[in-house]
Amino acid sequence: MKRSIAIIDLGSNSIRMNIIGINERGGYSIFDQASEMVRLSEGMGDSLILQDKPIKRTIDALLYFKKLIEVNNTKEVYALATAAVRMAVNQEVFLKQVKKATGFDFIVLSGNQEAYYDYLGVVNSMSLDDALILDIGGGSTELIWMKNRVLKEAVSLPFGSVTLTERFSMIKHKKKRIEAAHKYIDKYLDQLPWLKELRGKPVIGLGGVIRTLGKIDRDLNGYPIENMHNYRMHEDEVDSICEKIISTDEKELDKISGISKKRADIIKLGILPFKCIFERIDSPEIRISGNGLRDGYFYEKYFPSIGYPVIVEDVLLQSKQNMINRFEINERHAKHVQFIVLKLFNALSSITNYKDTDKKILSTAALLHDIGTHIEYYDHHVHGFYLILNGRLEGLTNPERISVAFLVGSHREAGIKSRMVDFENILSKAELNRLGKLVVLLNIAEQLDRAENCAVKDLEIIIESDRVLIKLISDESTELEKASAKRFSERFEKQYQIPLSII
């Protein structure tokens, strides 16, 4: 590892840290992470004074984080504080106390800065042009209007899951407590006329409260992937889960699968900012972002140092390049296989009804087909399947990512179709069979660069009435490539119902 960066995010409810490693090729990924629920804003009330017990919990957590930083020999550390510290009247005293005990110099972010880094975290990791980005923290709620991937408006509202719970805890009647909190939130939302411009747009949700909603839905549906980034919930699912949380007795909330015991006491009022906003803009869906402030801050620090713009133009393209660098893929071979497979795909489009997303899926799988060799050459197609499913390949929907994983796992003769049973509620057997047309193109394309030396410079593809003819264009011998690719001729004929000749 060439370089590592630690980013600490001290919020009102929890304190989190990412340690990102960067290798010699510039590939980056989180290799260590820590999270502690310290409830720093507990007991602040209207006096806005940070209390002794939460301060002690916070310093204890920071000392633990410091040990992790030292163990990982990380020299570049950024410590960021948000709502609780931002609002505290004893902010200066607290920061000096933290500095003395831990050595960390915290940067206190303004509400607008916090919203901006949330936006950077999202815009660089999700392919969506127009949305309302919503981050519900313990002591504040950030709303960001993103239009054409540009930040149009942003605001930080002075309430979150912890502060709302404390403010309205004195109202014992459950229904009246909810109504009072709803009215309080609406008072702030009424002051944001630009929200009407977001009517009918999706919400991108960040923070523990939003992730909890996703986890509940995931567990109800038996969703097979742990990673929640880009997980989608539609309006009916949102309404059902919010109603389930609000109607459940407080003492029973932690029995709902997906709600942790540490969050159960604040989840009921914690979801209200989301519920109020979701209903106000009549949003059709929420997409959960696993990226937020810490990721956005990293992008701002790292991207310019490698010549990237702070906001990448193409999320998927950038993510693919990072995976190539991170897993040390043979880029020349990968891009040549991609070139060949797209030649085949484009030629066969005249006789095949491909889906609109097929080219993107196939192109991505071709580029990353050998990613599993980072683990081991033997069964590297299986390792690649796992890495695509569980790695941070961004810019795709989850069905698209699973499709790419299936193609990567099937690029050898022995595929992984038997392993797709867990994903039948996302990709049906019929869809997997349809993807077989793309699989065989990847099989052939990889074999046409069998020696990984780009011997086949180009293809001439002729579609005749009784066969598809591929002429290999090269200034050197291609007998190895020709023989290797012909092994998939029968599979091609089965998928396309026409014989294949390679000369």
ZAGU-872752 format. One record per residue: x, y, z of N, C-alpha, C in turn. Coordinates in steps of 0.05 Angstrom, whole numbers, plus 5000, padded with zeros to 4 digits. Layout:
! ZAGU-872752
XYZXYZXYZ/...
This chain:
! ZAGU-872752
501749765000500050005000501850255000/501250434982502850674978502050894998/499550905005498551135021495951055034/495451155058492851105071491851365083/489251395084487951635094485751555113/485751675137483551625156481751875157/479151825156477252045158475251975180/475152155200473352115223471052305221/468652205226466252365224464852355252/464952575267463752585293461052715291/458952555293456252655291454952675318/452352735318450852765343450252505356/449952295340449152035350451451845351/452951835329455151635327457751775316/459851625320462451715309463551485292/464351555268465151355248467851425237/469251215228471851265215472251075192/473151175170474051015147477151045145/478450825140481350835133481450725104/482250905086482350835058485250785049/485750555037488350495026488550554997/490850644988491350704960493850554951/493550394930495850234922497650374901/499650234891501550354873500350444847/498150324839496850394814494650604818/494250694843492350904848489550794855/489250524857486750414864486250454894/483750524901483150584929480750424939/480850364965478550224978478850255008/476550235021476550225050477649955060/479749965076480749705087480349675117/479449895130478749875158476650085164/474950015183472650195189471950145218/470950355231470050335259467650515263/465950435282463650595288462850555317/462250775331461350755358459050945362/456950855375454651035381455151175407/455851425406456751575430454551765440/452551825424450352005431451452265443/453252395428454552645438452452855444/450252875430448353085434446453025457/446752795470444952725492444952925514/442653025521442353215543443053495537/443653565512444353835505441954025509/439553935501437154095504437354365491/435754545501435754825491438254975500/439554885521442055025530444354985511/444254775495446254705475449054675487/449054545511451654495525452254195523/454554125512455353845512455853745541/454753515547454853415575457253235580/457953195605460453055612460452765604/458252615609458152335602458452285572/456852425555457252395526460052465517/461252675529463952755522465952525529/465552405552467352185560467051945540/464551885533464151665514465551725487/465351975479466552065453469552045454/470752135476473752125478474651835480/473151665494473951375495473851255467/471851325451471651215424473951325407/474551575410476751695395479451565402/479851505427482351365435482551095422/480250955419480150695405480850735376/479650945364480251005335483251055332/484351205351487151275349488951025348/488250825364489750575364489650445337/487250445325486950325298488650475278/488650735280490350905261493250835265/494150805289496950745294497750465285/495950275290496449995281496749985251/495150145237495150145208497250335196/498850465214500950645206499950865187/497550965193496351175176497151445186/498451605169499451865177497552095170/495952055150494152265140491452235152/490752415171488252385186486652645184/484052615178482252845178479952785197/479652965216477552935236475453155232/472953065227470753255220468553235241/467553465250465353465269462953605256/460553515263458153625250456353745271/453753675270451653835283452053885313/452653675329452753705358454953905365/457253875354459554055360459054325348/457854325324457254585310455454765327/453454635340451454795355452254845384/454254705394454854715423456054985431/455055095453456155345463458855305476/459355055485461954985496463754845476/463454915451464954785429467954815433/468855045439471755095442472954935464/471554925487472554765510472654475503/470554375489470454095481472754025463/473254195442475354135423478154125436/478554305455481154315469481454055486/479253975498479253735514479853485497/478653475473479153255454482053255445/483053495438485753525428487753425450/487353505474489153435496489153135500/486753005499486552725505487352545482/486852635457487252455434489252555414/489752815414491552925393490153005368/487452945365486053005341485153305340/485753435318484853705312482353685295/480053735306477553715291476953965275/475953915251474854125234471854125238/470754355247467854365251466554465225/464954285213463754355187461154515191/460754705174458154855174456054665162/453554735166451454575154451654555124/452354765111452654765082455054585073/457154595088459454425082458754125085/457254065106456353795111454653695088/452853865079451053795056452753765031/454753925027456353915003457853645002/459053565024460553305024458653075021/456253095032454252885027453752864996/453353094984452853104955455252984939/457653054947460052934933460052634936/459452534960459352244965457352104947/455052234942452952114926453552144896/454152394887454352444858456652284845/458652204861460852054851460551754854/458251664863457851374868455151274859/453351444848450751364839450151494813/449051344793448351454767445451544768/445051784777442351904778442752204775/441152324756441552604750440052794769/437552724775435752904790434652764814/435052874837434052754862434252944885/432852874907433253014932434952834950/437252924957439052774975438352855004/437952655021437052695048438852545067/440052695086441752565106440552635134/439552425147438452465174440552375194/441652565208443552505229442252505257/443852505277442752515304441852795312/443253005302442553275310441853465288/442053375263441353545240440353375217/439053505199438053375174438853545151/440353425132441253575108439453505084/438653705070437153675045438653805022/439053655001440553754978438953704953/438453904938437153884912439253844891/439253614878441153554856439653554830/440453724811439253744785441353714764/441053524746443053474725445853434738/445853294761448253224776449553474789/448253704788449353944799447854014825/449254104845447954184870446654454866/443954454867442454704863441854854889/440954704909440354824935441154624957/441854734980442554565003441854705028/440954555048440354675074440754465096/441554555119441854385142439854475163/437954295170435854355189436654265216/435954415237437054365264435554155280/435053925268433853705282434653435269/434753235286435452965276434152755294/434952515291433652295306433852315336/436252405346436552425375435152675386/435552905372434353155383431353155381/430253035360427353015359426252835381/427552615386426752425407426752565434/428852715440429052855465427053075468/426753235446424953465447422053385453/421153165442418353095445417852855464/419852785480419652555498417652615520/417152865527415352925549412452885542/411852855516409052795507408652495508/407152405528406952115533405051975513/403052125504401152005485402551965458/402751725448404251655425403351815400/400751815395399751945371400152245372/399752365396400252655399403152725396/404952555405407752595403408652605373/407652415358408152405330407052645316/404652725322403452955309404953215316/405853245340407353485348410053495333/411353275331413953265317413553315287/411453205276410753255248410353545242/408753675260408253965257410754125259/412554055277415054195281416854175256/416953935245418553895220417454045197/414754035194413454175172413954475173/414254585197414754875200417354945185/419354785187421854835173421654785143/420254565136419954505108418354715093/416454835107414855055094416555285085/418955305097420755535090422555475066/422155245053423855165031422155145005/421755374992419955374968421055194946/423655144945424754984923424054694925/422954604947422154324950420054254929/418354444921416254384901417454314874/419954394869421254324844422054034843/421953904866422853624868420453434868/418153534863415753354863416053134843/415552884852415752654834418552554830/420552674843423352584840424052384862/426052214857426852014877428352154900/428352024923429952104946432351924948/434752034952437051874958437651914988/437451705003437651725032440351635043/441351795063443851735077443351715107/445051595121444951585150443751335161/444151295187443351055200440351005200/438751215202435851185202434851075175/435951185154435151095127436150815122/438550755130439550485127437850285142/436850365165435150185180432550115165/431350315152429050255135429650055114/431950085101432849905080433349625091/434549605115435049345127432449195133/430449345143427849215149426649105124/426649265102425549175077427148945065/429848965067431548745057430948485071/430648495098430148245113427348135107/425348315103422648225096422648085069/424248185050424248075023426347855018/427947805038430047605035432147685014/432747945013434648044993437347924999/438747814979441147644985443747794987/443848054984446348204984446448385009/448648375024448948525048449348825042/450748895021451349165014448849315007/448249535022445749685018445949914998/448349964987448750184969447050144944/445450344938443650354915441250164918/440650074943438249914948435850094944/433749994931431450154924428950054938/427350244948424750184959422650364946/420450244938418350394925416350504945/414650674936412850824953411250644972/410050424961408450244978410150115000/412550044993414349915013415050115035/415650365027416250575046413950615065/411550645054409150705071408750475091/409050225081408549995098410549985121/413050025116415050005137414950235156/414450475146414050705165411750665183/409550555172407150505189407750285209/409350095202410049875220411649985244/413550165238415250275259413550455277/411950625266410350815282408250675299/407150455289404950315304406050125324/408550045322409649855341410349985367/409849855389410549955416413549985418/414450205432417250265434418850025445/417749885464419149655476419449415458/417949415436417949195417419449245391/420449495388421649575363424149415357/425749355377428249215371427848915363/425348835364424648565356424148555325/423848785313423548795284426248745271/426348555254428948485241429848725224/432348815230433449045216433849285235/432449285258432749505277434649415299/436849555303438749475324437749585351/438649465372437849545399438749835405/441149905393442250165398440650385384/439050315364437650525349434650515355/433750305369430850265372429450505386/430850635405429550845421429251105406/430651135383430551385368429351355340/428751105332427851055305425051165299/423251165319420551245314420351535305/421551715320421651995312423852045292/425851875291428051915272427151885243/425151725238424251695210422351925201/421452085220419452295212420452495192/422952595194423852785173423652655145/424452415143424252275117421352245109/419652155127416852105121415452365112/416052585126414852845119415652935091/418252905085419352995060418452815037/418452555042417752365021414852415012/413052465032410252525025409952795013/411452995022411153265012411853284982/413953144973414653164945413452934928/411852764941410552544927412552384912/414652294926416852154914415951864907/416851754884416151484877417851274890/420251344900422151154910424351284926/425651124943428051204956430351014948/432651124943435050964939436951024962/437950814973439750844996442650874987/443951064997446851104991448551015014/450450845008452450765028454650965030/454751155011456751365011455551625022/457251775036456352025047458652215052/458552345075460452555082463352465080/463952235093466752145093467752085065/466151975049466951915021467252165005/465352355009465552614995468052765002/468852755028471252895036473752755024/473652495023475852345010476152424981/473852434966474052504938475252774934/474552964951475653234948478653244953/479553074972482453074978484052914957/482852684947484452504931484252554901/481852594891481452604862483252814849/483453064859485153254845488153174845/488953014865491752924866492452724844/490452604832490952414810489852514783/489152774783488252894758485352854752/483752764771480852734767479452994775/477253054762475653274773474353184799/473653374816472353304841469753154837/468353234816465853094808466452944782/466452684783467052524759464852544739/465552534713463552554692461952304689/463152074693461751814689462351634712/460451584729460851434754461751154748/460351024729461150744723463950724711/464550904693467250904680469450934701/469051124719471051174740471250934759/468950814766468950584784470250344772/469850304746471250084732474250124732/475050364727477950424726479150384754/477650454775478750414802478950114808/477049954798477249664803479549544788/480049644763482349544748484949604764/485149844774487549924789487749774816/485449764830485349644856486049344856/485049204836485448914835487648834815/489049034806491448994789490848824765/488748884751487948744727489748814704/490348624686491848664662490148844644/490649104645488849294632488849274601/491249224590491449194561489748964551/489948734564488348504556485348554561/484648674584481848724590480548904570/481949114562480749304543480649184515/482449004509482348874482480048674481/479548524502477248354504474648514502/474648744515472248924513471849024484/474049094471473849174443472648954425/473648714428472748484412469848424418/469048414443466348334450464348544440/465048794440463249004430463048994400/465148914386464948864357462948644351/463048424366461148204363458348294370/458048434392455348524401454048704380/455548904370454449094351453648954325/455348764316454748624291452248454294/451948324317449748134321447148284328/447348534334444848694340442848694317/443848644293442048644270440248394269/441048184284439447934283438447854311/438948024331438247964359436948204372/434848144387433548364402434748384430/436948534432438248574458436648784474/436948774500435748974517437449224517/436249454525437649714524440149704542/440049554564442349554583444449344577/443949174557445748944552448549034544/448749244529451449334520453049434544/451849574562453149674586454049434604/452349244607452949004623455248844611/455048794585457148634572459848784571/459749044566462249194565463649194592/462049224613463149224641464348954648/462848744642463748474648466348404633/466548494608468948444592471348574604/470948814613473248964625474148844651/472348724666472948624693472948314694/472948184671472547894672474747744687/477147854688479347714702479947814730/478047964741478448084768479047884789/477947634786478347434806481147324808/482847374788485647284789487147424812/486047644821487247784844487347604869/485447424870485347234893486946984886/486346864862487546614854486746554825/488646454810487946384782485946164780/486345944796484445724796481745824806/479645764790476845854797476646154798/478246294782478146594784475546704774/474046544758471446644750469546644774/469846454792468146444816468946674835/471546724838472546944855471547214843/471547234817470647474804467747524808/466147314807463247324813462847444841/464347354860464047454888464947744890/467147814878468248084880466348294867/465148224845463248404832460748444850/459848224861457448234878457948404903/460248374915460748494941462648724941/463948784919465649014916464049264910/465449484909464049744904464149814874/462749654858462449724830460049904828/460550164824458450364826457550464798/455250574797454150674772452250474759/451650254772449750064762447550024782/445149944772443049854790443849584801/442649494822443349234833442749004814/440449004799440148794779442248794758/443149034750445349054730447948944742/448449004767450948904779450948604782/448648494789448448194791448748074763/447748204742448148114715451048114707/452448324714455348334708456748114723/456048074748457347854764456847584751/454447544741453747294728455547254703/455847464687457447434663460447384670/461447534690464247494699464547204709/462647104724462746834734462346614713/461446704689460946504668462846524645/465046684648466746724625468546484619/468746294637470146044632468145834623/469145604614467345384605465545294628/466645274652465045194675463945454688/461445504684460245744694459145714722/457645914731456645914759453545924760/452245824740449345844739448045714764/449245504774448045374797448145544822/449945744822450145924845448146154844/446546174824444646394820441946354834/441646124847439046064860438246284880/440246384895439646594915438646854903/438946884877438247144864435847124846/434346904849432046864831429847074834/429747204858427747414861428647674848/431047684838432147924825432547864795/433847634789434247544761432947264758/430747254743429346994740431046804723/430146554722431446354705431346434676/429046554668428646644640430646864634/431147044653433047264648435947154647/436546964663439246834662439646694635/437546564626437746434600438146634578/436846864580437147074560439947194561/441047214585443847314588445847124576/445046874571446746684558447846784531/446246944517447247054492449647234496/449647384518451947554524454347394534/453747184550455847014561457546894538/456246784517457846654496459546854481/458647104478460247314466462747364482/462447364509464747414526466647174525/465446924524467146684521468946704496/467746774474469246794449471247014449/470447244459472147484459474647434475/474347304499476647244515478647064501/477546854487479246664473480646784449/479446994438480747134415483047314424/483547324450486047434461487247244480/487346994472488146774490490946814501/492746914484495546954493495947224507/493747384509493847644521495947824509/496247814483498247974469496948144446/494248144445492848304425493648234397/494047974392494847874366492647924345/490147884353487847944336487348244337/488048374315487848674314484948764310/483448604295480748694289479148444279/476548484276474848274265473248384242/472748204222470748264202468548064207/466148154212463947974219461847994197/461347764185459547754162457147574170/454747684169452447524176451047434150/451347174145450147054121447546914129/446146814109443546694114443746434130/445946294127446246034140448546024160/449846244165452046244185452946534192/454346544214455846794222458846734217/460146894201462946854195464647074208/466646994224468447174236471247144223/472147354211474847354199476747504217/478947374225480847494243482847654228/483147904236485048084222487548114240/489848034228492348034244494648034225/496948124235499448104220501347894231/500147714247501747494258499947244261/501047024269499446774272497246804293/494846714287492646714306491546434310/493146224305492145954307491245884335/492745984355491945934383489246054388/488846304381486346454386483946324371/484546244346482446124329481545854342/483445694349482745434360481345464387/482145654403480945694429478045794426/477645974408474946084405472945884393/473945714375472245514362471045324382/472245294406471045114426468345204435/467645454430465045564438463045594415/463745464392462045484368459345354373/459245124386456744984392455045154411/456345274431454845434450453645674435/455145794417454146024401451645944385/451845714372449645624355447145574372/447545464395445245414413443945674421/445445884426444346134436443146304413/444446294389443646474368442146324345/442046064347440545904327441745934299/444345964298445645984272448545894276/449745744257452445644260454545874260/456845824272458946024273461445904259/462746064242465245984230467346204236/469746114243471946304250474246234231/475146424216477446374198479546594201/
